[in-house]
Amino acid sequence: MTKRTGSARPVVKNSTQSNQRNHRRNSGRKTSFFYKVVAAIFIIAIIGGGGYAVKNFSTSGENYKTGLEAMEVGNYPQAVACFSKALEGDSRNRTYRQALGTAQIENLQYDDAVATFQTMTESSTATSKQYGYRGMGIAYLYKSDYANAVDALTQALSYASSKYSDIEIDIAYYLADAQMRNDDPVGAVLTYKKIIDQKADADAYMLRGMAYQAVGDNTNAEADLVTAIDKSKKSYKVYMALYQTYLAQGKENEANKLLQEATQLSAKTAEDYSNRGLLWMYMKSYDNA
C-alpha cells in the first residue's frame, strides 16, 4: 500500500483497486530489497557454519516469493498464509511483516493487520515505526475507525522531516481522507496544504477544494478546483465539484459554461459514466442522461 496512490484517495472503498496496484508496485521494490538481504544473510550463515539457519532463511524467502505471486493475482488468503510462514522462519524481517499486514488488509482481516503493524511500532528504528503506524492507520481507515486512523497516521507523519518523501506524501493523503471521514474538514484542508507545499498536483488541489467545500469556504474551493482543472482536464469529479461551487456562489453562467466544457471529456469508468449522466441531467438533456 503506497501512494497513491495514488491515485486520488478521497474514498477508501472506491480506491481499493488503486491501493492494490500501489501494493504491487511496492512489491517489486520489496523483492529487490529482499534478495539483497538474503544474499548477505547467506554469506554470514555460511561463514558461521549455520546450515540450519541457511535452510530456514531460504524457506522463508520461497514463502515470501509465493506470497507476492498470490498478491499479484488477488489470492489474499494464500498470501496471508505464505507471509506468515515467511515470518516464522525470519521473525525480524520488516519486509515480511509489512507484506503480511498488507495482505491481511486486502483479506479484510483488519484487526489482525493492526496487530501485525503494531509490532513494527515497537522497533527501535524510526523507519519501522513510521511504516508500522502507517499500516495501522490504513487498517483502521478500512475498518471505518476514523478516530484511530487519524491518530495512527498523524503518528506516522511525526517521523517526517520538513521535506516529505513519496511515502510521507502517501501517508498525508490517507490522513486527510481519515480527517474528512472523521468530520474534520479543517484538519483535512491543513493536511492537503502540506501535500501541495511538497507536490502541487491536480489530485491535491481537487481534494483540498472539496475539503474547502465541506468547510463552507466556496471562494477557496473555487480557486483550488479551477487550478485542478488547469492541471488536468480529465476528471468529471473535479468538474462536478466546481459546478456545485459555482452554484453555491450564484455564478450560474460560469456553472453552465463549465457543464458545456465537461461534455468534451471522455468516459472510461463506471464512475465517469455516472457523473456524465448527472451532467446531462443538470443540462436537462434527459435522453443523454
C-alpha positions in Angstrom: 0.0 0.0 0.0 1.6 3.2 -1.1 0.7 6.3 -2.8 -1.0 6.9 -4.5 -1.8 6.2 -4.6 -2.1 7.5 -6.0 -4.4 7.8 -7.3 -6.7 10.1 -5.6 -7.6 8.8 -2.2 -10.8 10.5 -1.4 -12.9 7.4 -1.0 -11.4 4.3 0.6 -14.0 1.8 -0.8 -13.5 3.2 -4.3 -9.7 3.2 -4.0 -9.3 -0.5 -3.3 -8.1 -1.3 -6.7 -5.6 1.6 -6.8 -4.4 0.6 -3.4 -3.8 -3.0 -4.7 -1.9 -1.5 -7.7 0.2 0.5 -5.2 0.9 -2.6 -3.2 2.1 -4.3 -6.4 4.4 -1.5 -7.4 5.9 -1.7 -3.9 6.2 -5.5 -4.3 8.9 -5.0 -6.9 11.0 -2.8 -4.6 10.4 -5.2 -1.7 11.5 -8.2 -3.8 14.7 -6.4 -4.8 15.4 -5.5 -1.2 14.7 -9.0 -0.1 17.2 -10.6 -2.4 19.9 -8.2 -1.2 19.2 -9.0 2.4 19.0 -12.8 1.8 22.3 -12.7 0.0 24.0 -11.1 2.9 22.5 -13.4 5.4 23.6 -16.5 3.4 27.2 -15.3 3.4 27.2 -14.7 7.2 25.5 -18.1 7.8 27.9 -20.0 5.6 30.9 -18.4 7.3 29.5 -19.3 10.6 28.6 -22.8 9.6 24.9 -22.2 10.2 23.5 -24.8 7.8 20.1 -24.9 9.6 19.9 -21.1 9.5 20.5 -21.1 5.8 17.8 -23.6 5.1 15.4 -21.7 7.4 16.0 -18.3 5.6 15.8 -20.0 2.2 12.4 -21.4 3.1 11.2 -18.0 4.3 12.4 -16.5 1.0 10.4 -19.0 -1.0 7.3 -18.4 1.1 7.7 -14.7 0.6 8.1 -15.0 -3.1 5.0 -17.3 -3.3 3.1 -14.7 -1.2 4.0 -11.9 -3.6 2.7 -14.1 -6.5 -0.5 -14.7 -4.7 -1.0 -11.0 -4.0 -0.4 -10.3 -7.7 -3.4 -12.4 -8.7 -5.6 -11.4 -5.8 -5.4 -14.6 -3.8 -5.1 -12.8 -0.4 -5.8 -15.8 1.9 -2.8 -17.7 0.3 -0.7 -14.5 0.6 -1.5 -14.2 4.3 -0.6 -17.9 4.8 2.7 -17.6 2.9 3.8 -14.3 4.5 3.0 -15.8 7.9 5.2 -18.8 7.2 8.0 -16.5 6.0 7.9 -14.7 9.3 8.0 -17.9 11.2 11.5 -18.5 9.7 12.7 -14.9 10.0 10.7 -13.1 12.6 12.8 -9.9 12.5 12.3 -9.3 8.8 10.4 -6.0 8.4 9.7 -6.6 4.7 7.9 -9.9 5.5 5.9 -8.3 8.4 4.8 -5.4 6.2 3.8 -7.7 3.5 1.7 -9.8 5.9 -0.1 -6.7 7.2 -0.8 -5.5 3.7 -2.2 -9.0 2.8 -4.3 -9.0 5.9 -5.9 -5.7 5.0 -6.7 -6.9 1.5 -8.1 -10.1 3.0 -10.4 -7.9 5.3 -8.6 -9.0 8.4 -8.3 -5.5 9.8 -7.8 -6.4 13.5 -5.0 -8.9 12.5 -3.4 -6.2 10.4 -3.5 -3.7 13.2 -1.7 -6.2 15.4 0.9 -7.0 12.8 1.7 -3.4 12.1 1.7 -2.6 15.8 4.6 -4.9 16.3 6.6 -2.8 13.9 5.9 0.3 16.0 7.8 -1.4 18.8 11.0 -1.4 16.8 14.0 0.7 17.7 14.2 2.2 14.2 12.2 5.3 13.0 11.6 3.7 9.6 9.9 0.6 11.1 7.9 2.8 13.4 6.7 5.0 10.6 5.7 2.1 8.4 4.0 0.4 11.4 1.9 3.4 12.2 1.1 3.9 8.5 -0.1 0.4 8.2 -2.2 0.6 11.4 -3.8 3.8 10.2 -4.8 2.3 6.8 -6.2 -0.8 8.6 -8.2 1.5 10.9 -9.4 3.6 7.9 -10.6 0.5 6.1 -12.3 -0.7 9.3 -14.1 2.7 9.4 -12.5 3.5 12.8 -11.6 7.0 11.7 -10.5 8.5 15.0 -7.9 5.8 15.5 -6.9 6.1 11.8 -6.2 9.8 12.3 -4.2 9.1 15.5 -2.0 6.4 13.8 -1.4 8.3 10.6 -0.6 11.5 12.5 2.0 9.5 14.5 3.4 8.1 11.2 3.9 11.6 9.9 5.6 12.7 13.1 8.7 10.9 11.8 8.8 13.1 8.6 11.4 15.8 8.0 10.4 19.2 6.6 10.8 17.7 3.1 8.3 14.8 2.6 9.4 11.6 0.8 6.9 9.9 -1.5 5.8 7.5 1.3 5.2 10.5 3.6 3.1 12.2 0.9 1.2 9.0 0.7 0.6 8.9 4.4 -0.6 12.5 4.3 -3.2 11.6 1.7 -4.5 8.8 3.9 -4.5 11.2 6.9 -6.6 13.8 5.1 -9.0 11.2 3.9 -9.4 10.0 7.5 -9.8 13.5 8.8 -12.6 14.1 6.3 -14.4 11.0 7.3 -13.9 11.9 11.0 -15.8 15.1 10.4 -12.7 17.3 10.5 -12.6 19.1 7.1 -10.5 21.9 8.6 -7.8 19.4 9.6 -8.0 17.9 6.0 -7.5 21.3 4.5 -4.4 21.8 6.5 -3.1 18.3 5.6 -3.7 18.9 1.9 -1.9 22.2 2.2 1.2 20.3 3.4 0.9 18.0 0.4 0.6 20.9 -2.0 3.6 22.6 -0.4 5.6 19.5 -1.3 3.9 18.3 -4.5 1.3 20.6 -6.2 -0.6 18.1 -8.4 -4.1 18.1 -9.6 -5.3 15.5 -7.1 -4.2 17.5 -4.1 -5.9 20.7 -5.4 -9.1 18.8 -6.2 -9.3 17.2 -2.8 -8.4 20.4 -0.9 -11.1 22.1 -2.9 -13.6 19.5 -1.8 -12.4 19.9 1.8 -13.0 23.7 1.4 -16.5 23.0 0.2 -17.1 20.9 3.3 -15.9 23.8 5.4 -18.2 26.2 3.5 -15.3 28.3 2.0 -16.6 28.4 -1.6 -14.1 31.1 -2.6 -11.0 28.9 -1.8 -12.8 25.9 -3.1 -13.3 27.5 -6.4 -9.7 28.6 -6.6 -8.4 25.1 -5.9 -10.8 23.3 -8.3 -10.0 25.7 -11.1 -6.3 25.0 -10.5 -7.0 21.3 -10.5 -8.8 21.6 -13.9 -6.0 23.7 -15.3 -3.5 21.0 -14.3 -5.6 18.1 -15.6 -8.7 18.4 -17.7 -9.7 14.8 -17.3 -11.7 14.3 -14.2 -15.5 14.5 -14.1 -15.3 14.6 -10.4 -13.4 17.9 -10.4 -15.9 19.5 -12.9 -18.9 18.4 -10.9 -17.4 19.7 -7.6 -16.6 23.1 -9.3 -20.1 23.2 -10.8 -21.6 22.9 -7.3 -19.2 25.6 -6.0 -20.3 28.0 -8.7 -23.9 27.4 -7.9 -23.3 27.9 -4.2 -21.9 31.4 -5.1 -24.8 32.2 -7.5 -22.5 32.0 -10.5 -25.0 30.3 -12.9 -23.4 31.5 -16.1 -20.0 30.1 -15.1 -21.7 26.9 -13.9 -23.4 26.4 -17.3 -20.3 27.1 -19.3 -18.4 24.5 -17.2 -21.0 21.9 -17.9 -20.6 22.5 -21.7 -16.9 22.1 -21.3 -17.3 18.9 -19.3 -19.3 17.3 -22.2 -16.0 17.1 -24.1 -14.5 14.7 -21.6 -14.2 11.0 -22.4 -15.8 8.5 -20.1 -13.9 5.2 -19.2 -15.1 4.0 -15.8 -18.5 3.4 -14.3 -17.9 6.5 -12.1 -17.2 8.6 -15.2 -20.5 7.5 -16.8 -22.4 8.1 -13.6 -21.0 11.7 -13.4 -21.6 12.2 -17.1 -25.3 11.2 -16.6 -25.6 13.7 -13.8 -24.0 16.3 -16.1 -26.7 15.7 -18.8 -29.4 15.9 -16.1 -28.2 19.3 -14.9 -28.3 20.4 -18.6 -31.9 18.9 -18.8 -30.8 16.6 -21.6 -32.6 13.6 -20.2 -32.2 11.2 -23.1 -28.4 11.6 -23.0 -28.6 11.2 -19.2 
